[in-house]
């Protein structure tokens, strides 16, 4: 079996091993593949793995040997699923590999706003503590999370993982979900307007759909507390970025912590990187070593199951 990995660098920049895949066939790994080279590199392959390289209907039509596509992510919008199904190509994704890592990133952003550890550590490194006449000082208000309300938008596995951390910190948890969710957690499902108006922190953990694209906008932001912080580890297009930047710069809300943007890498004209009290990480919530190890193992399991004639995690 000829196997091609079109863009392996983000999953494995060198700290993991591709040895497992060589046991399943003859494998070629490309760190990155520009669109114009996709067909050339995937030609004659039986199995192709992709993360962000697009496999649309036109591309698939020129890959007659292709029988398996492994998406190295949970989202599979880079593949034309209808065209794949019509061509008899099995498409598999990687579910639930980064739940704990993403929930952890939510609180990395939250704790940044409550403690400002890096700012204070830099102050100490600059000698400010050595010159202080007091044993303690702070450059920003220090905030305790106990008793604060976190509103979670999207209460799937990641949203529930965020809730568990919040509850461990004695926070009040409310959530909004597109369907009714029963849960054993001490969390209350509420309408979106209630969540927006009552939350001290809002964590976006819902999938992107045509219906909710840009739902964080001037109108919804206007319903938030002036002291509220918005955290987005979901998808960039869920947020109207100009509206959020305007709200931050005008002090309508207190701050935003983002791990995703509508276009990635960030474009020079995106207003958010320079917005007031906006802190952006480069889509790394999924990228802990442990999460990437799980992702790689599931990718191998997907291909092995396909070879065995019992495919798993099929989305086509």
Secondary structure by P-SEA (a helix, b strand, c coil): cbbbbccccccccccccaaaaaaacbbbbbccccccccccccccccbbbbccccccaaaaaacccccbbbcccccccccaaaaaaaabbbbbbbccccaaaaaaaaaaaaaaaacaaaaaaaaaaaccccccccccccccbbbbcccbbbbbccccaaaaaaaaaaaaabbbbbbcccccccccccbbbbcaaaaaacccbbbbbccccccccccccaaaaaaccccbbbbbcccccccaaaaaaaaaaaccccbbbbccccccccccccccccccccccccccccccaaaaaaaaaaaaaaaaaaaacccccccc
